[in-house]
Amino acid sequence: MKPSHAVKLVATSPKAARSADERTALVDAFERCRAASLALAAPLSPEDCQAQSMPDASPIKWHLAHITWFFETFLLSEFRAGYVAFDPQFKVLFNSYYHAVGERHPRPERGLVTRPTLEHVLAYRSHVDRAMRALLLDETIDLETIAALVTLGINHEQQHQELMLTDLKHLFSLNPTAPVYSDALVHPKPMVDLSLRFEKFDGGLIEIGHDVRADPQGFAFDNELPRHRVFCEPFTIANRLITNREFLTFVADGGYTRHELWLSEGFDAVQRGGWRAPLYWRDDSDGEWSEFTLGGSRKLQLDAPVCHVSFFEADAYARWADARLPTEAEWEHAATSGRSEIKQLHDHVWQWTASAYLGYPGFKTAAGAVGEYNGKFMCNQFVLRGSSCATPSGHARAERSTYRNFFQPEKRWQFSGIRLAR
């Protein structure tokens, strides 16, 4: 993630010299990304885009403006000669938490900002998109100077595209009419091979983190670096994710009432929040379970991966199942092993690990505003690995299993699930 999946640093350098084709390719990537955000918002009304369901979430309108603010603030204002800001007030309204940039509007109050209107925010996007295209095609601008920052901005926007779906799902779940966002259901798919097996790994001294030598032109966030060695004891890891059916057995066995299964803070969260099942599950009057989805309320798919569980719930389930959560080093080692029996690593749910979110040995926070994100949040959070059904295609791609998502352990509204280890 991330408290809100905002800006993170690019960790690898672009090519020393870029051809005209490479310049055009960057423009195409930028415009495809920008169009994808608008496509996500297209089915929504202005009222849908205005509401904020909780302090952790943001209105869709704010997402559309903030990801535009990034390009205006860090690229156009710095590199486009004579550029005039679309609206000077947006510098404060749509800053997330960049102290180096200046003041910020309080995050819990984003839903109260009824002006500018959605129409005005869309005009802002068009204004910035035109200026960005001109900047990228301007041959007097050294593309080497801005390419890494543009690529970072694209990845930043893709993170917010996933957040748009997670935040919208939470918002719609509070509506008693159970509104449908899309019939093209954004939800983990049921599994075909249901046999749960634990695959053995010998462990030993392994390397994790983005490999700049093997992928010198590839994009990575700074928290994926530097690549380093980790010692793993021999371990086994589940070949697949835990299903709703399996988690329902935990629920039926009193899992949410058995304090001995829970970390202390986790059981406090259970009692404080009245948790009795994953976030969007509903125990219907006829004894059947349903689940709220972006396609409305649906019968619980028992063979789909369990989703929208916190770290605390994942950890408690693992204890109940006489197992544990994998460390992020174990997860990455298994994911990059090439062993075909390890399934569902990507595109289903983010997978909680037992690893605290900290910098790798040798990690250094970069100077400047875009360096604020990762380093200052390396506290009281846990790492998730993989990607989810809501992650934009190609963002957390399968060939880059070094991607590190992270959230506080009580968070449930993300598409997060469980893989076991022993």
CORDA-V917498 format. One record per residue. N is the residue number from 0. RES is the residue in three letters. SS is DSSP state (h for helix, s for strand, l for the rest). PSI is psi in whole degrees, -180 to 180 (* if undefined). BURIAL is + if it has 9 or more other ideal C-beta (glycine too) atoms within 8 Angstrom, else -. Layout:
n = (N:N)
res = (RES:RES)
ss = (SS:SS)
psi = (PSI:PSI)
burial = (BURIAL:BURIAL)
This chain:
n = (0:1:2:3:4:5:6:7:8:9:10:11:12:13:14:15:16:17:18:19:20:21:22:23:24:25:26:27:28:29:30:31:32:33:34:35:36:37:38:39:40:41:42:43:44:45:46:47:48:49:50:51:52:53:54:55:56:57:58:59:60:61:62:63:64:65:66:67:68:69:70:71:72:73:74:75:76:77:78:79:80:81:82:83:84:85:86:87:88:89:90:91:92:93:94:95:96:97:98:99:100:101:102:103:104:105:106:107:108:109:110:111:112:113:114:115:116:117:118:119:120:121:122:123:124:125:126:127:128:129:130:131:132:133:134:135:136:137:138:139:140:141:142:143:144:145:146:147:148:149:150:151:152:153:154:155:156:157:158:159:160:161:162:163:164:165:166:167:168:169:170:171:172:173:174:175:176:177:178:179:180:181:182:183:184:185:186:187:188:189:190:191:192:193:194:195:196:197:198:199:200:201:202:203:204:205:206:207:208:209:210:211:212:213:214:215:216:217:218:219:220:221:222:223:224:225:226:227:228:229:230:231:232:233:234:235:236:237:238:239:240:241:242:243:244:245:246:247:248:249:250:251:252:253:254:255:256:257:258:259:260:261:262:263:264:265:266:267:268:269:270:271:272:273:274:275:276:277:278:279:280:281:282:283:284:285:286:287:288:289:290:291:292:293:294:295:296:297:298:299:300:301:302:303:304:305:306:307:308:309:310:311:312:313:314:315:316:317:318:319:320:321:322:323:324:325:326:327:328:329:330:331:332:333:334:335:336:337:338:339:340:341:342:343:344:345:346:347:348:349:350:351:352:353:354:355:356:357:358:359:360:361:362:363:364:365:366:367:368:369:370:371:372:373:374:375:376:377:378:379:380:381:382:383:384:385:386:387:388:389:390:391:392:393:394:395:396:397:398:399:400:401:402:403:404:405:406:407:408:409:410:411:412:413:414:415:416:417:418:419:420:421)
res = (MET:LYS:PRO:SER:HIS:ALA:VAL:LYS:LEU:VAL:ALA:THR:SER:PRO:LYS:ALA:ALA:ARG:SER:ALA:ASP:GLU:ARG:THR:ALA:LEU:VAL:ASP:ALA:PHE:GLU:ARG:CYS:ARG:ALA:ALA:SER:LEU:ALA:LEU:ALA:ALA:PRO:LEU:SER:PRO:GLU:ASP:CYS:GLN:ALA:GLN:SER:MET:PRO:ASP:ALA:SER:PRO:ILE:LYS:TRP:HIS:LEU:ALA:HIS:ILE:THR:TRP:PHE:PHE:GLU:THR:PHE:LEU:LEU:SER:GLU:PHE:ARG:ALA:GLY:TYR:VAL:ALA:PHE:ASP:PRO:GLN:PHE:LYS:VAL:LEU:PHE:ASN:SER:TYR:TYR:HIS:ALA:VAL:GLY:GLU:ARG:HIS:PRO:ARG:PRO:GLU:ARG:GLY:LEU:VAL:THR:ARG:PRO:THR:LEU:GLU:HIS:VAL:LEU:ALA:TYR:ARG:SER:HIS:VAL:ASP:ARG:ALA:MET:ARG:ALA:LEU:LEU:LEU:ASP:GLU:THR:ILE:ASP:LEU:GLU:THR:ILE:ALA:ALA:LEU:VAL:THR:LEU:GLY:ILE:ASN:HIS:GLU:GLN:GLN:HIS:GLN:GLU:LEU:MET:LEU:THR:ASP:LEU:LYS:HIS:LEU:PHE:SER:LEU:ASN:PRO:THR:ALA:PRO:VAL:TYR:SER:ASP:ALA:LEU:VAL:HIS:PRO:LYS:PRO:MET:VAL:ASP:LEU:SER:LEU:ARG:PHE:GLU:LYS:PHE:ASP:GLY:GLY:LEU:ILE:GLU:ILE:GLY:HIS:ASP:VAL:ARG:ALA:ASP:PRO:GLN:GLY:PHE:ALA:PHE:ASP:ASN:GLU:LEU:PRO:ARG:HIS:ARG:VAL:PHE:CYS:GLU:PRO:PHE:THR:ILE:ALA:ASN:ARG:LEU:ILE:THR:ASN:ARG:GLU:PHE:LEU:THR:PHE:VAL:ALA:ASP:GLY:GLY:TYR:THR:ARG:HIS:GLU:LEU:TRP:LEU:SER:GLU:GLY:PHE:ASP:ALA:VAL:GLN:ARG:GLY:GLY:TRP:ARG:ALA:PRO:LEU:TYR:TRP:ARG:ASP:ASP:SER:ASP:GLY:GLU:TRP:SER:GLU:PHE:THR:LEU:GLY:GLY:SER:ARG:LYS:LEU:GLN:LEU:ASP:ALA:PRO:VAL:CYS:HIS:VAL:SER:PHE:PHE:GLU:ALA:ASP:ALA:TYR:ALA:ARG:TRP:ALA:ASP:ALA:ARG:LEU:PRO:THR:GLU:ALA:GLU:TRP:GLU:HIS:ALA:ALA:THR:SER:GLY:ARG:SER:GLU:ILE:LYS:GLN:LEU:HIS:ASP:HIS:VAL:TRP:GLN:TRP:THR:ALA:SER:ALA:TYR:LEU:GLY:TYR:PRO:GLY:PHE:LYS:THR:ALA:ALA:GLY:ALA:VAL:GLY:GLU:TYR:ASN:GLY:LYS:PHE:MET:CYS:ASN:GLN:PHE:VAL:LEU:ARG:GLY:SER:SER:CYS:ALA:THR:PRO:SER:GLY:HIS:ALA:ARG:ALA:GLU:ARG:SER:THR:TYR:ARG:ASN:PHE:PHE:GLN:PRO:GLU:LYS:ARG:TRP:GLN:PHE:SER:GLY:ILE:ARG:LEU:ALA:ARG)
ss = (l:l:l:l:l:l:l:l:l:s:l:l:l:l:l:l:l:l:l:h:h:h:h:h:h:h:h:h:h:h:h:h:h:h:h:h:h:h:h:h:h:h:l:l:l:h:h:h:h:h:l:l:l:l:l:l:l:l:l:h:h:h:h:h:h:h:h:h:h:h:h:h:h:h:h:h:h:h:h:l:l:l:l:l:l:l:l:l:l:h:h:h:h:l:l:l:l:l:l:l:l:l:l:l:l:l:h:h:h:h:h:h:l:l:l:l:l:h:h:h:h:h:h:h:h:h:h:h:h:h:h:h:h:h:h:h:h:l:l:l:l:l:h:h:h:h:h:h:h:h:h:h:h:h:h:h:h:h:h:h:h:h:h:h:h:h:h:h:h:h:h:h:h:l:l:l:l:l:l:l:l:l:l:l:l:l:l:l:l:s:l:l:l:l:l:l:l:s:s:s:s:l:l:s:s:s:s:s:l:l:l:l:l:l:l:l:l:l:l:l:s:h:h:h:l:l:l:s:s:s:s:s:l:l:s:s:s:s:l:l:l:l:s:h:h:h:h:h:h:h:h:h:l:l:l:l:l:l:h:h:h:l:l:h:h:h:h:h:h:h:h:h:h:l:l:l:l:l:l:l:s:s:s:l:l:l:l:l:s:s:s:s:s:l:l:s:s:s:s:l:l:l:l:s:s:l:l:l:l:l:h:h:h:h:h:h:h:h:h:h:l:l:l:s:s:l:l:h:h:h:h:h:h:h:h:l:l:l:l:l:l:l:l:l:l:l:l:s:l:s:s:s:s:s:s:s:l:l:l:l:l:l:l:l:l:l:l:l:h:h:h:h:h:h:h:l:l:l:l:l:l:s:s:s:s:l:l:s:l:l:l:l:l:l:l:l:l:l:l:l:l:l:l:l:s:s:s:l:l:l:l:l:l:l:l:s:s:l:l:s:s:l)
psi = (-105:145:-42:129:86:-156:137:156:143:139:-8:156:146:177:151:-35:135:134:174:-35:-38:-36:-45:-39:-37:-39:-45:-43:-41:-48:-34:-41:-45:-39:-34:-37:-43:-36:-36:-35:-16:-39:-2:151:164:-34:-40:-39:-11:-34:149:119:-22:164:-30:-25:163:152:150:-38:-40:-43:-47:-35:-41:-44:-20:-40:-38:-51:-38:-43:-47:-14:-60:-44:-24:-34:-12:108:129:8:134:127:142:-44:114:-27:-22:-22:-35:-44:-37:15:134:-71:41:96:-33:-21:-28:-154:160:142:139:132:-45:-11:14:-33:-12:-9:83:-21:133:156:166:-41:-41:-37:-39:-34:-38:-47:-45:-42:-48:-38:-42:-43:-37:-40:-43:-40:-45:-30:-4:107:-8:-13:126:110:-29:-32:-32:-11:-43:-39:-37:-44:-40:-44:-39:-47:-36:-45:-37:-36:-41:-27:-40:-41:-35:-41:-43:-41:-40:-40:-43:-43:-50:-28:-21:-5:120:-14:-3:61:152:124:-47:139:-20:88:124:96:148:138:147:152:151:-52:107:-2:119:120:153:118:137:137:137:-21:-144:-164:116:167:137:165:161:133:98:-34:-41:-26:66:-25:-2:156:141:149:157:-25:-5:-1:162:158:138:169:142:139:127:132:157:141:165:151:144:143:-14:179:162:139:166:-39:-45:-40:-32:-32:-40:-44:-47:-25:14:25:-35:-5:-7:96:-26:-16:-13:147:153:-48:-31:-44:-33:-42:-38:-48:-40:-40:-5:32:133:-3:172:162:-48:11:145:127:101:162:-25:9:-3:152:138:172:135:133:174:-9:18:-167:129:155:137:124:105:-28:10:155:138:142:158:47:148:170:-41:-43:-41:-42:-42:-42:-42:-43:-44:-36:12:46:-163:174:147:153:164:-29:-41:-44:-48:-39:-44:-41:-31:8:-19:7:119:-16:-15:107:168:40:-29:158:11:-77:151:146:120:140:169:5:131:146:105:165:145:160:123:-3:137:134:130:158:157:175:-42:-7:-2:-29:-60:-54:-43:-5:10:66:131:34:159:151:138:148:163:-134:172:176:-15:-5:130:142:129:-10:-54:68:157:-33:-2:81:18:-4:133:109:162:144:163:151:-18:-5:136:-13:-7:162:76:141:-155:130:135:159:167:*)
burial = (+:+:-:+:+:+:+:+:+:+:+:+:-:+:-:-:-:+:-:-:-:+:+:-:-:+:+:-:+:+:+:-:+:+:-:+:+:+:-:+:+:-:-:+:-:+:-:+:+:+:+:+:-:-:-:-:+:+:+:+:+:+:+:+:+:+:+:+:+:+:+:+:+:+:+:+:+:-:-:+:-:-:-:-:+:+:-:-:-:+:+:+:+:+:+:+:-:+:-:-:-:-:-:+:+:-:+:-:-:+:-:-:+:-:-:+:-:+:-:+:+:+:+:+:+:-:+:+:+:-:+:+:+:+:+:+:-:-:-:-:+:-:+:+:-:+:+:+:+:+:+:+:+:+:+:+:+:+:+:+:+:+:+:+:+:+:+:+:+:+:+:+:+:-:-:-:-:+:-:-:+:+:-:-:+:+:+:+:-:-:+:-:-:-:-:-:-:+:+:-:+:-:+:-:-:+:-:+:+:+:+:+:-:-:+:-:-:-:-:+:+:+:+:+:+:-:+:+:-:+:-:+:-:-:+:+:+:+:+:+:+:+:+:+:-:+:+:+:-:+:+:-:-:-:+:+:-:+:-:-:-:+:-:-:+:+:+:-:+:+:-:-:-:-:-:-:-:+:-:+:+:+:-:-:-:-:-:-:+:+:+:+:+:+:+:+:-:+:-:+:+:+:+:+:+:+:+:+:+:+:+:+:+:+:+:+:+:+:+:+:+:-:+:+:+:+:+:+:+:+:+:+:+:+:+:-:-:-:-:-:-:+:-:+:+:+:-:+:+:+:+:+:+:+:+:-:+:-:-:+:-:-:+:-:+:-:-:-:-:+:+:+:+:+:+:-:+:+:-:-:+:+:+:+:+:+:+:+:+:-:+:-:-:-:+:+:-:-:-:+:+:+:+:+:+:+:+:-:+:+:+:+:+:+:+:+:+:+:+:+:+:+)
